[in-house]
């Protein structure tokens, strides 16, 4: 049986004290760059950890909303949003260059990620901001989303991102965090969801419906209290069954 190669990522630099424990199990990470959390010091700390463990790094810009951790859509004009994203990426780039590291990807955070998944203007603003700071980059985007379509239209490279520890709804979006069962905690459930997407290109929604889903990079949330245990479980399972290899 053919082994499927995937990237395994987490959002980091968000004040989680256990980051050093789960970083070794990742192949890439998205580092908060001041919009919803963080500053140069926290970015540098995460970059140094990533460098130590051989993990690729990406920028994780957000709405400029530390109060709500970037999890609420902000009613701000697009020029203000673009400039905020540019400022976040410039801070990230400065620290990255000081550390002698290279950019692997850019991934929007929280409400900005969700808004860009369905709103073309927001995606164009996001890409415009990225283009002002980086000449070569790839995005992490949801499968079959507006973000994916606009990236294709504008010739921006991307990887489809899927979530191992979040429940999906029938439209292919994530169940809102405020809903019961939105976050998966059982390592076996997370393993089965990732394998279903990676091996069969489908996922079972919270309502029990099976829908098409693609993923080349899979996110496990670092704020999940058992993130280290989940990641260790996943890597151990794949070492034994040989179905998936994290690269």
Helices and strands as residue ranges (DSSP letters): E 4-12, H 19-22, G 23-25, E 28-32, H 40-53, E 56-60, H 78-98, E 103-106, H 110-116, H 120-133, E 138-142, H 146-154, E 157-163, H 187-200, E 202-204, E 210-212, E 217-219, H 227-241, E 244-246
